[in-house]
Amino acid sequence: MKFVSRTKSMAVPHQIHTYTELRQQIHGDLRIQHPEWVEPNGESPMCDSYEARLTKQLDTFTRRGSNARKGDFPSQ
């Protein structure tokens, strides 16, 4: 039997085609998933920190190519 929640709607995933779309999706999703991180003026230092860390890791991956291993990334 499969459980179906009637109180919480599921987000419909969509394909990401570009790096910019990926960053925009992450930007929005972090703020939706963690509204407590968003200040009244709309800024979110915590979300900005997560986005910067991800960007750094993705940049490392793209510089090294698809042969990069998990251990190649700097730990934060």
C-alpha positions, 0 to 999 in steps of 0.5 A: 500500500502506498501512503498518499499525503492529502495535506502536503502537495508534492513539487513537480520536478522539472529538468534542468538544462543549464548551470544557471537554471540549476543555481536558480532552482537551488536558490528558490528551493533553499528559501522554500525549504527553510523559510526561517533562514529568510530575513524580513527584508528577503535576504538570507545569509544562510542560503547565500552560504550554502549557494556559495559552497555548492558553487565552489564545489561545482566549479572544482568539478567542472575544472577537473572534468567528469573524472573527479571523484568524491574525495577530490572536493574540499570538505566544508 
